[in-house]
Each structure stands twice: as C-alpha cells, then as structure tokens.
Amino acid sequence: MHKESIDWGDIQFFIAVARSKSARSVADDFKVSHSTVSRRIDALEEKLQAKLFYRSSKGYQLTEDGKAMLDYAQSAEQYLNAAQKHLQGGSNQLSGEVRITMPDVVASHLIIPYLNDFSRTYPEINVQLLVTSHVLDLESHQADIALRILPKGDVDVSDRLVARKLADLPSCCYGSPRYIEKSVPDDGHWLGWSGDDATLNWAKDTPYPQMPYQHQINHGLIQLEAVKSGLGLARLPCFLADGAEGVVRVPGAAPSSLHELWLVSNPEHRNVMRFKVFREFIVKLFSRLNDKLIGKA
C-alpha cells in the first residue's frame, strides 16, 4: 500500500458501486460523469494495490479483496455516521459540562447564590466552577467561559475571543472599626492586591493617600478576612464588603468604579446549546444585580 492516505471520497464511491453494482447508477446519484466514478475506483485500487472489482457487461462484481474492503469501509461508514449524529446532537442538547472560571469573590457572592435557579431549569447541565485569581486560557480550552474583573477602560482580551461587559464593579475603602479608631492614619497602612499597587497608587484618591502599602493578598475573600482581623485598610468591591460583619467603610471614602466585570467566551462554542443557555443566564442575572453591585453604606 502506498504511503499516500486514502481519500474518504474514493471510499464513498467504492461503497456506492459495491451496493448498486453499476457505475452509471452511482454517477447519476452523485451527479458526476460515468468516467469520474471509474476514475475514483481506479484511484482507490491504485492506493490499495488491490483489485476491488471485476468489470463486465453485467456491471461491477466484488473480488475477494473487494469484499474484505467493503466490510472495513462499511464499518468505518457506520462509525463516522454515529460520530456525526453524536456531535451534532451534542451541540443541540441541554446536557453536558460547562466549565466557567472566575475570581473567588464573584463565585461566592454573585454566582453561587443564584446558581440553583439555573440548575432547576437545566438539571442535566453540570456546571464546573474553576475558582482562581489566575487567567485561564480559553483558546487552549482550559475553561469554556470566563468571568473576568478587568481595569476600567483597559480591557485586555484576545481578539479571537468574544467579550461582553456585564457591569461596573464599584469599590470603596474598608477597615475594622477598631483599626480605624486606633491606627488610622498615623500607624495605619493599606493592604495591596499585588506588587503593582504602589506603582498604580490607587490610594491617592482615598481619605488617606499618605498611608503606605503593606502586604499583598490577591484573593478578595482573604482580603476581607484580613481587614476584619485588623491587618490594615483595603479597597474592596462594595458587593463584598458592605454588610460584612466587623467591617465598615472608611469615613470620608466614596465608592467609585475602577474595575468592570466581563463575560468572555470562545466563539467555537457560539452555537453549542449548553454554553449558549449558560451565557444567557449570566447576562440576565447581572442585568438585575445592579443594586447589589453598588452596595449599601
């Protein structure tokens, strides 16, 4: 057998001729010329280095090699047809897995409280929450959908992905009442999110721009616990910190939106129903969460 791979189109012609025993009949069905059918059969025999048909005035009769090849070809045809039905059906079925990545604060306060609504509507869709502060790569299929907190006006998303803004995320300055009373401003400091906080200097627009940064905590829920413990002041999303026990807004601090929440997805999944209905659920959810996102002093 030649190293050149077999053309599935030649196999389809072979199966059709084996079943009808007539090249002319196959030519009519495939809307090609009689010579094209003969040429495709010749090409397959050449690649296999085997004679598949006896040709006579009575039509095409399978040789012993042809009969063996027909068994293999029909098995392949059945598997491919089954694969096509499975994959096409899967795109339209409201079942299967949806992997969505998001930061901890979004998962705990904005998704989990409402996920049961989705689950009741679509009980056969399994939602896998990938909770991380790291950006997972949708293009390499580390996740199917992402909810990302991005700097306002600086949305860095690959142009090969589909991104949709869901909401502004107002934030404010918070501390424990005791820490504010005893340590601010002379002995106080800000808790940072990363090593870039001092460079970005977001504290300049707070009541205490002169206070230094100390410690970096890149998880919102842990930052909230750090503020409760009196480790420092922090800028936190209003939906997370407002109403949290042991935490208050810093006197004189006003909320503002430095970040936005974006829904990011892979266009490969645009028409896959389980992804489509989950995206629609997320969009509708955030259209009615505005009051929660703004927070309440």
C-alpha positions as CSV (number, residue, x, y, z in Angstrom):
1,M,0.0,0.0,0.0
2,H,1.3,3.5,-0.9
3,K,2.1,5.9,1.9
4,E,-0.4,8.3,0.5
5,S,-3.5,8.3,2.6
6,I,-6.8,7.0,1.3
7,D,-9.3,9.6,0.2
8,W,-12.6,9.1,2.0
9,G,-14.4,10.4,-1.1
10,D,-13.0,7.4,-3.0
11,I,-14.3,5.1,-0.3
12,Q,-17.8,6.6,-0.6
13,F,-17.7,5.9,-4.4
14,F,-16.5,2.4,-3.7
15,I,-19.3,1.6,-1.2
16,A,-21.9,3.0,-3.6
17,V,-20.7,1.0,-6.6
18,A,-20.4,-2.2,-4.4
19,R,-24.0,-1.8,-3.4
20,S,-25.5,-0.8,-6.8
21,K,-23.1,-2.8,-9.0
22,S,-23.5,0.0,-11.5
23,A,-21.1,2.9,-12.1
24,R,-23.7,4.6,-14.2
25,S,-26.3,4.5,-11.4
26,V,-23.7,5.9,-8.9
27,A,-22.8,8.7,-11.4
28,D,-26.5,9.7,-11.5
29,D,-26.8,9.6,-7.7
30,F,-23.6,11.7,-7.2
31,K,-24.4,13.9,-10.2
32,V,-21.0,13.2,-11.8
33,S,-19.9,11.6,-15.0
34,H,-19.5,7.8,-15.5
35,S,-15.8,8.4,-16.1
36,T,-15.4,10.2,-12.8
37,V,-16.8,7.1,-11.0
38,S,-14.4,4.8,-12.8
39,R,-11.5,7.2,-12.1
40,R,-12.3,7.3,-8.4
41,I,-12.4,3.4,-8.2
42,D,-9.1,3.2,-10.2
43,A,-7.5,5.7,-7.8
44,L,-8.6,3.6,-4.7
45,E,-7.3,0.4,-6.2
46,E,-4.0,2.1,-7.0
47,K,-3.6,3.3,-3.5
48,L,-4.5,-0.1,-2.0
49,Q,-2.5,-2.0,-4.6
50,A,-5.5,-4.4,-4.8
51,K,-8.2,-5.2,-7.4
52,L,-11.6,-4.5,-5.9
53,F,-14.0,-5.2,-8.8
54,Y,-14.4,-7.5,-11.8
55,R,-15.8,-5.3,-14.5
56,S,-18.1,-6.8,-17.2
57,S,-21.2,-6.1,-19.2
58,K,-23.2,-7.1,-16.1
59,G,-21.6,-4.4,-14.1
60,Y,-19.2,-4.3,-11.2
61,Q,-18.7,-7.5,-9.2
62,L,-16.6,-7.5,-6.0
63,T,-13.4,-9.5,-5.9
64,E,-12.4,-11.3,-2.7
65,D,-10.2,-8.2,-1.8
66,G,-13.2,-6.1,-2.7
67,K,-15.5,-8.0,-0.3
68,A,-12.9,-7.6,2.5
69,M,-12.6,-3.9,1.8
70,L,-16.3,-3.5,1.8
71,D,-16.6,-4.9,5.3
72,Y,-14.0,-2.4,6.6
73,A,-15.5,0.5,4.6
74,Q,-19.0,-0.1,5.9
75,S,-17.7,-0.3,9.5
76,A,-15.9,3.0,9.0
77,E,-19.1,4.5,7.5
78,Q,-21.2,3.4,10.5
79,Y,-18.7,4.8,13.0
80,L,-18.5,8.2,11.1
81,N,-22.3,8.4,10.9
82,A,-22.6,7.7,14.6
83,A,-19.9,10.3,15.4
84,Q,-21.7,12.9,13.3
85,K,-25.0,12.2,15.0
86,H,-23.4,12.3,18.4
87,L,-21.5,15.6,17.8
88,Q,-24.3,17.4,16.0
89,G,-26.8,16.2,18.6
90,G,-24.5,17.2,21.5
91,S,-24.4,20.8,20.2
92,N,-28.2,21.0,20.5
93,Q,-28.6,19.1,23.7
94,L,-29.2,20.8,27.0
95,S,-26.8,18.5,28.9
96,G,-23.1,18.0,29.5
97,E,-20.4,20.1,31.2
98,V,-19.8,23.8,31.3
99,R,-16.5,24.9,32.8
100,I,-16.5,28.5,34.0
101,T,-13.6,30.3,35.6
102,M,-13.9,33.3,37.9
103,P,-12.3,35.0,40.9
104,D,-13.4,33.9,44.4
105,V,-15.5,36.9,45.2
106,V,-17.5,36.6,42.1
107,A,-18.1,32.9,42.7
108,S,-19.1,33.2,46.4
109,H,-21.2,36.4,46.2
110,L,-22.5,36.7,42.7
111,I,-22.9,33.2,41.2
112,I,-23.4,30.6,43.9
113,P,-26.4,32.4,45.5
114,Y,-28.3,32.2,42.1
115,L,-26.9,29.0,40.5
116,N,-29.7,26.9,41.8
117,D,-32.1,28.9,39.5
118,F,-30.1,27.7,36.5
119,S,-29.8,24.1,37.9
120,R,-33.5,23.8,38.3
121,T,-34.1,24.9,34.7
122,Y,-31.4,22.8,33.2
123,P,-30.9,19.8,35.6
124,E,-28.7,17.9,33.1
125,I,-26.1,20.6,32.6
126,N,-23.2,20.1,35.0
127,V,-21.5,23.5,35.9
128,Q,-17.9,23.2,37.0
129,L,-16.6,26.3,38.8
130,L,-12.9,26.9,38.3
131,V,-12.3,29.5,41.1
132,T,-8.9,31.2,40.7
133,S,-7.3,34.6,40.5
134,H,-5.2,33.4,37.5
135,V,-6.4,34.0,34.0
136,L,-7.2,30.6,32.4
137,D,-6.7,30.3,28.6
138,L,-10.0,29.8,26.8
139,E,-8.3,29.3,23.5
140,S,-6.4,26.3,24.7
141,H,-9.7,25.1,26.4
142,Q,-8.5,25.4,30.0
143,A,-12.1,26.6,30.5
144,D,-15.2,27.2,28.4
145,I,-16.4,30.6,29.8
146,A,-14.7,33.2,32.0
147,L,-15.9,36.0,34.2
148,R,-13.1,38.4,34.5
149,I,-12.6,41.5,36.6
150,L,-10.7,44.0,34.4
151,P,-9.4,47.5,34.9
152,K,-11.9,50.1,33.7
153,G,-11.0,51.3,30.3
154,D,-8.2,48.8,29.9
155,V,-9.9,45.6,28.6
156,D,-7.2,43.2,27.5
157,V,-8.9,40.3,25.8
158,S,-7.7,38.4,22.8
159,D,-9.5,39.4,19.6
160,R,-10.0,35.6,19.0
161,L,-12.4,35.5,21.9
162,V,-15.9,37.0,22.4
163,A,-16.1,39.5,25.3
164,R,-19.1,41.3,26.7
165,K,-19.2,43.8,29.6
166,L,-21.6,42.7,32.3
167,A,-21.3,45.5,34.9
168,D,-19.3,48.1,36.6
169,L,-17.9,47.0,39.9
170,P,-17.9,49.9,42.4
171,S,-15.4,49.6,45.2
172,C,-14.7,51.6,48.4
173,C,-12.3,51.7,51.3
174,Y,-12.9,49.5,54.3
175,G,-11.5,48.7,57.7
176,S,-12.4,47.3,61.1
177,P,-13.9,49.9,63.4
178,R,-11.1,49.3,66.0
179,Y,-8.3,49.6,63.4
180,I,-9.8,52.9,62.0
181,E,-10.0,54.2,65.6
182,K,-6.6,53.1,66.9
183,S,-4.3,53.1,63.9
184,V,-5.5,55.5,61.2
185,P,-3.9,57.5,59.9
186,D,-0.6,57.7,61.8
187,D,0.1,53.9,62.2
188,G,-2.1,52.6,59.5
189,H,-1.4,51.1,56.1
190,W,-3.2,49.8,53.1
191,L,-3.4,46.1,52.1
192,G,-2.4,45.7,48.5
193,W,-3.6,43.3,45.8
194,S,-0.3,42.8,44.1
195,G,3.2,44.2,43.9
196,D,1.9,46.8,41.4
197,D,-0.3,48.7,44.0
198,A,2.4,51.2,45.0
199,T,3.1,51.9,41.3
200,L,-0.6,52.3,40.4
201,N,-1.1,54.3,43.6
202,W,-4.8,53.9,43.8
203,A,-4.7,55.1,47.4
204,K,-4.1,58.7,46.2
205,D,-7.9,59.1,45.7
206,T,-8.7,57.9,49.2
207,P,-9.0,59.9,52.5
208,Y,-5.5,58.7,53.5
209,P,-3.3,58.9,50.4
210,Q,-0.2,59.2,52.5
211,M,-0.6,55.8,54.2
212,P,1.9,53.2,52.9
213,Y,1.1,49.9,51.3
214,Q,2.0,46.7,53.3
215,H,1.3,43.1,52.4
216,Q,-0.3,41.9,49.2
217,I,-3.3,39.5,49.1
218,N,-4.7,38.5,45.7
219,H,-7.9,36.9,46.9
220,G,-10.9,39.1,47.8
221,L,-12.3,36.8,50.4
222,I,-8.9,36.6,52.2
223,Q,-8.5,40.4,52.0
224,L,-11.9,40.8,53.6
225,E,-10.8,38.5,56.5
226,A,-7.6,40.4,56.8
227,V,-9.5,43.7,57.2
228,K,-11.7,42.1,59.8
229,S,-8.7,41.0,61.8
230,G,-7.2,44.5,61.8
231,L,-4.3,43.8,59.5
232,G,-5.0,47.1,57.6
233,L,-7.3,49.0,55.4
234,A,-8.3,47.7,51.9
235,R,-10.1,48.7,48.8
236,L,-12.8,46.1,48.3
237,P,-15.8,45.6,46.0
238,C,-19.0,47.1,47.6
239,F,-21.0,43.9,46.9
240,L,-18.4,42.0,49.0
241,A,-17.7,44.3,52.0
242,D,-21.0,46.2,52.5
243,G,-22.9,44.4,55.2
244,A,-20.0,42.2,56.2
245,E,-19.8,41.8,59.9
246,G,-16.9,43.6,61.5
247,V,-16.1,45.8,58.5
248,V,-17.2,49.4,57.8
249,R,-16.5,52.0,55.1
250,V,-13.6,54.3,56.0
251,P,-15.1,57.7,57.0
252,G,-15.0,60.2,54.1
253,A,-14.4,57.4,51.5
254,A,-16.7,57.4,48.4
255,P,-17.3,54.4,46.2
256,S,-16.1,54.5,42.6
257,S,-15.7,52.1,39.7
258,L,-12.1,51.2,39.0
259,H,-13.0,47.8,37.5
260,E,-15.6,46.1,35.3
261,L,-16.9,42.6,35.1
262,W,-16.7,40.9,31.7
263,L,-18.1,37.7,30.2
264,V,-15.5,36.1,27.9
265,S,-16.2,33.0,25.8
266,N,-14.8,31.1,22.9
267,P,-16.5,31.6,19.5
268,E,-16.1,27.9,18.8
269,H,-18.9,27.4,21.3
270,R,-21.3,30.1,20.0
271,N,-24.0,27.6,18.8
272,V,-23.5,24.9,21.4
273,M,-26.7,25.0,23.4
274,R,-25.4,24.3,26.9
275,F,-22.9,27.1,26.6
276,K,-25.5,29.4,25.0
277,V,-28.1,29.0,27.7
278,F,-25.5,29.5,30.4
279,R,-24.2,32.7,28.9
280,E,-27.8,33.9,28.6
281,F,-28.3,33.0,32.3
282,I,-25.3,35.1,33.3
283,V,-26.3,38.1,31.2
284,K,-29.8,38.1,32.6
285,L,-28.5,37.6,36.2
286,F,-26.3,40.7,36.0
287,S,-28.9,42.8,34.4
288,R,-30.8,42.5,37.7
289,L,-27.9,42.7,40.2
290,N,-27.2,46.4,39.9
291,D,-28.3,47.3,43.4
292,K,-26.2,44.5,44.9
293,L,-23.1,45.6,42.9
294,I,-23.5,49.2,44.0
295,G,-23.6,48.1,47.7
296,K,-25.1,49.9,50.6
297,A,-23.3,52.1,53.1
